[in-house]
């Protein structure tokens, strides 16, 4: 009965919000405990590193340019600092910002930002095989809450929407060769676009990695 519980309420209870994502099919499996939500803080998982533990983590991933000066994003090879989500198997990188709809945004330089889907979102999706996603093209203009792409996983088929506006200046073409890297390395090689932000102030609407981890511990709060 549609009047008994709203679609938004049902999806929020599994950690998925509508409004900035649209579902076409779903098999609910959140990877989280079904026990009563807890208010316990997420626990830290230090990134693998050979540097002394007192060293500060790198805050900006390596970047480069082509011969004509065009920006090219090169992802890091080791994970940033990660937070465990209490009661869930998903992890959260603390060096970037998040929407409640499971999209991360990492500012780079000169109003550029790299964007991708969170570990939690990939847990909800299941594996996305090659050919089971549709991405935007380089040069496309994204509006706030504009369509990012469609991702058809083993458990979920979803249209994702952008928490920021701007122009796509780079698309991760490697995803067309091996889309599974989105699930295996969501915060490294699994990035989706580099965007030139038209309204950098929209970043203020996003939340920190710690707040996102806490939200996923208690999605109904």
HUSUL-V567139 format. One record per pair of residues at least 4 apart in sequence whose C-alpha atoms are under 7 Angstrom apart, sorted by the first residue. I is the first residue (numbers start at 1). J is the second residue. If there is no record, write none. Layout:
i=I j=J
i=I j=J
This chain:
i=2 j=6
i=5 j=9
i=5 j=10
i=6 j=10
i=7 j=11
i=8 j=12
i=8 j=17
i=8 j=18
i=9 j=13
i=10 j=14
i=11 j=15
i=11 j=16
i=11 j=17
i=12 j=16
i=12 j=17
i=12 j=219
i=12 j=220
i=13 j=219
i=13 j=220
i=14 j=30
i=15 j=216
i=15 j=219
i=16 j=101
i=17 j=21
i=17 j=101
i=18 j=22
i=20 j=101
i=20 j=145
i=20 j=160
i=20 j=161
i=21 j=101
i=21 j=158
i=21 j=159
i=21 j=160
i=21 j=161
i=22 j=158
i=22 j=159
i=22 j=160
i=23 j=157
i=23 j=158
i=23 j=159
i=24 j=157
i=24 j=158
i=25 j=156
i=25 j=157
i=26 j=155
i=26 j=156
i=26 j=157
i=27 j=155
i=27 j=156
i=29 j=124
i=30 j=123
i=30 j=124
i=31 j=88
i=31 j=89
i=31 j=123
i=32 j=87
i=32 j=88
i=32 j=89
i=33 j=87
i=33 j=88
i=37 j=217
i=37 j=218
i=38 j=217
i=38 j=218
i=41 j=214
i=42 j=83
i=42 j=84
i=42 j=85
i=42 j=86
i=42 j=213
i=42 j=214
i=43 j=83
i=43 j=84
i=44 j=82
i=44 j=83
i=44 j=84
i=45 j=81
i=45 j=82
i=45 j=83
i=45 j=84
i=46 j=81
i=46 j=82
i=47 j=79
i=47 j=80
i=47 j=81
i=47 j=82
i=48 j=78
i=51 j=55
i=59 j=95
i=60 j=108
i=61 j=75
i=61 j=76
i=62 j=74
i=62 j=75
i=62 j=76
i=63 j=72
i=63 j=73
i=63 j=74
i=64 j=71
i=64 j=72
i=64 j=73
i=65 j=69
i=65 j=70
i=65 j=71
i=65 j=72
i=66 j=70
i=66 j=71
i=66 j=72
i=75 j=188
i=75 j=189
i=76 j=188
i=77 j=188
i=79 j=188
i=80 j=93
i=80 j=95
i=81 j=93
i=81 j=94
i=82 j=91
i=82 j=92
i=82 j=93
i=82 j=94
i=83 j=91
i=83 j=92
i=83 j=93
i=83 j=94
i=84 j=90
i=84 j=91
i=84 j=92
i=85 j=89
i=85 j=90
i=85 j=91
i=85 j=213
i=85 j=216
i=85 j=217
i=86 j=217
i=87 j=217
i=90 j=119
i=90 j=120
i=91 j=119
i=92 j=119
i=92 j=209
i=92 j=213
i=93 j=187
i=93 j=209
i=94 j=209
i=94 j=210
i=96 j=104
i=96 j=105
i=96 j=106
i=96 j=208
i=96 j=209
i=97 j=104
i=97 j=105
i=97 j=106
i=97 j=206
i=97 j=207
i=97 j=208
i=97 j=209
i=98 j=102
i=98 j=103
i=98 j=104
i=98 j=105
i=98 j=206
i=98 j=207
i=98 j=208
i=98 j=209
i=98 j=212
i=99 j=103
i=99 j=104
i=99 j=163
i=99 j=206
i=99 j=207
i=102 j=117
i=102 j=118
i=102 j=120
i=102 j=121
i=103 j=116
i=103 j=117
i=103 j=118
i=104 j=115
i=104 j=116
i=104 j=117
i=104 j=118
i=105 j=113
i=105 j=114
i=105 j=115
i=105 j=116
i=106 j=113
i=106 j=114
i=106 j=115
i=107 j=112
i=107 j=113
i=107 j=114
i=108 j=112
i=108 j=113
i=111 j=196
i=111 j=197
i=111 j=200
i=112 j=194
i=112 j=195
i=112 j=196
i=112 j=197
i=113 j=194
i=113 j=195
i=113 j=196
i=114 j=193
i=114 j=194
i=114 j=195
i=115 j=191
i=115 j=192
i=115 j=193
i=115 j=194
i=116 j=191
i=116 j=192
i=116 j=193
i=117 j=121
i=117 j=186
i=118 j=122
i=118 j=186
i=119 j=123
i=119 j=183
i=119 j=186
i=120 j=124
i=121 j=125
i=122 j=126
i=122 j=183
i=124 j=155
i=124 j=156
i=125 j=153
i=125 j=154
i=125 j=155
i=125 j=156
i=126 j=153
i=126 j=154
i=126 j=155
i=126 j=156
i=127 j=153
i=127 j=154
i=127 j=180
i=127 j=183
i=128 j=132
i=128 j=151
i=128 j=152
i=128 j=153
i=128 j=154
i=128 j=179
i=128 j=180
i=129 j=179
i=129 j=180
i=130 j=176
i=130 j=177
i=130 j=178
i=130 j=179
i=132 j=151
i=132 j=152
i=133 j=150
i=133 j=151
i=133 j=152
i=134 j=149
i=134 j=150
i=134 j=151
i=135 j=148
i=135 j=149
i=135 j=150
i=136 j=140
i=136 j=148
i=136 j=149
i=137 j=171
i=138 j=168
i=138 j=169
i=138 j=170
i=138 j=171
i=139 j=167
i=139 j=168
i=139 j=169
i=140 j=167
i=140 j=168
i=141 j=166
i=141 j=167
i=141 j=168
i=142 j=146
i=142 j=165
i=142 j=166
i=142 j=167
i=143 j=165
i=143 j=166
i=144 j=162
i=144 j=163
i=144 j=164
i=144 j=165
i=145 j=161
i=145 j=162
i=145 j=163
i=146 j=161
i=146 j=162
i=147 j=160
i=147 j=161
i=147 j=162
i=148 j=160
i=148 j=161
i=148 j=162
i=149 j=159
i=149 j=160
i=150 j=158
i=150 j=159
i=150 j=160
i=151 j=157
i=151 j=158
i=151 j=159
i=152 j=156
i=152 j=157
i=152 j=158
i=153 j=157
i=164 j=202
i=165 j=197
i=165 j=198
i=165 j=199
i=166 j=195
i=166 j=196
i=166 j=197
i=166 j=198
i=167 j=195
i=167 j=196
i=167 j=197
i=168 j=193
i=168 j=194
i=168 j=195
i=168 j=196
i=169 j=194
i=169 j=195
i=169 j=196
i=170 j=193
i=170 j=194
i=171 j=192
i=171 j=193
i=171 j=194
i=172 j=191
i=172 j=192
i=172 j=193
i=174 j=178
i=175 j=179
i=180 j=184
i=181 j=185
i=181 j=189
i=181 j=190
i=182 j=186
i=182 j=189
i=182 j=190
i=182 j=191
i=185 j=189
i=185 j=190
i=186 j=190
i=186 j=191
i=187 j=191
i=207 j=211
i=207 j=212
i=208 j=212
i=209 j=213
i=210 j=214
i=211 j=215
i=212 j=216
i=213 j=217
i=214 j=218
i=215 j=219
